Amino acid sequence: MTVTTDLMSYDEALELFDPVMGLEVHVELNTATKMFCGCPTEFGAPPNTQVCPVCLGLPGALPAVNGRAVESAIRIGLALGCDIAPWCRFARKNYFYPDMPKDFQTSQYDEPIATDGALEVEVEGQTFRVEIERAHMEEDTGKSSHVGVSGRIHGADYSIVDYNRAGIPLIEIVTKPIEGAGRLAPQVARAYVGQLRDLLRALGVSDVRMEQGSLRCDANVSLRRHGVTPYGLRTETKNVNSLRSVERALTYEICRQAAILDGGGKVTQETRHWHEDTGVTTSGRSKEEAEDYRYFPEPDLVPIAPSDAWVEELRATLPEPPSLHRRRLFEAWGFTEMEFRDVLGAGALHLVEATVGAGTTPAAARKWWLGELARRARETEVELEALPITPAQVAGVQALVDAGTVNDKLAREVIDGVLAGEGAPEEVVDRRGLAVVSDDSALGAAVDRAIEANPGVAEKIRGGKVAAAGALIGAVMKEMRGQADAGRVRELILQRLGQ
């Protein structure tokens, strides 16, 4: 795809404009059945095998609300500090799309189940309070696939639709305008989505797998010149499905809109598509206003009126508030503020926590996730949690290091094997023959050969320069392909050379 859009540098854009953001996060709930029918919600099932007259919108089919989904919606609202509506109802949101089998989406409009909450996020040592406007219930659409070179509807040879996803319960969490973040705006957005994901995971209401679409972000942004009060026209980049992409897409839009506005042009209010491979957004469709959807109350569903007792019962099930949770872990793990901030910035809090829970130390868990595994994630351009390795496996790798079965270098090869699907860390060690050699006879023979091949170095050591042993250790390690116990090798070298 060729894109010729002019861009202003990010620094220059921030010198001229204030970015104003709005984030809409769609969360697929992990209920066993759909929002308004009993169809299963298993991910990855063969296309169009989890459908029925209700979710296909066939004539005469009547919906019934999934009580577990309402329960999850209330818990999400409470966890975000929202007010829970004592009475609310569904509405029909009318628009035509091929992946909408009913030609309308059952959603909530002016009577959402939760309103007026907030989530605090930390970026570079600063705390930003992101205000939540509403969290409402709705159903997901089906999924269209456009077959052709571009993968987009334009230029496709044909399109196919899978309605398995149609009707899966969704919660849409909408922020109020996020102002004042300045140059940190894209990072604040990323931190917000990341923290929201952690909270939803802690609530147990969704698997929040962004790469599978169970958590998706629509990122709105507009620019206004410094000192100017009215908001500018906004764009909405749809269905951004990774934390990294949220930050990159917003940064791109800020630079693109700044170039348009500074050149005397006008930003078009529209939806846009994010292209992960090229790092750009492209035009989607003009953005409808609420009246264009012709909302009206859903006549086939009764209103929802959660009792105070039920709401309080659900409040009692909430996990530890995110800020207290972070503070507790920070104090328990003994990280410096910078080290802990790096964990948060990498979106790795839950990964480190789960790895510690699997039996390793916080320092070791942090080392692997923010070091070797973060590098692998960058190289493959995926989120850390999308790597095919679990916290328990990472703890297993560290356990092998602690037991002396492998050293750090070999541990990286173990990780190679786990990521390649070769099984648990212990299986990879056996399959690849990675265990450290600690047998004295084998090590001693290698040490003798190293001494014989490096007489000058040996003489220095005999003369008391034990630091020179490093050269002989390196020679032994090279001969044994890194599988020698370096500490034992050093001991043998010094013994043989009278030190």
ABEGO torsion letter per residue (X at the ends): XBBABBBBBAAAAAAABBBBBBBBBBBBBABABBAABABBABBGBBBGABBBAAAAGBBGBBBBBBAAAAAAAAAAAAAAGBBBBABBBBBBBBBBBAABAAGBBBBBBABBABBGBBBBBBBGGBBBBBBBABBBBBBBBBBBBBBEAAGBABGBABBBBBAAABGBBBBBBBBBBBBGAEAAAAAAAAAAAAAAAAAAAAAGABAGBAAAGABBBBBBBBBBBBGBABBBBBBBBBGBABAAAAAAAAAAAAAAAAAAAAAGBBBBBBBBBBBAAAGBBBBBBBBBBAAAAGBBBBAABBBBBBBAAAAAAAAAABBBBAAAAAAAAAAAAGBBAAAAAAAAAAGAAAAAAAAAAAGBBAAAAAAAAABAAAAAAAAAGBBAAABBBBAAAAAAAAAAAAAGABBAAAAAAAAAAAAAGAEBAAAAAAAAGABBBABAAAAAAAAAAAAAABAAAAAAAAAGBAAAAAAAAAAAAAAAGGABBAAAAAAAAAAAAGX
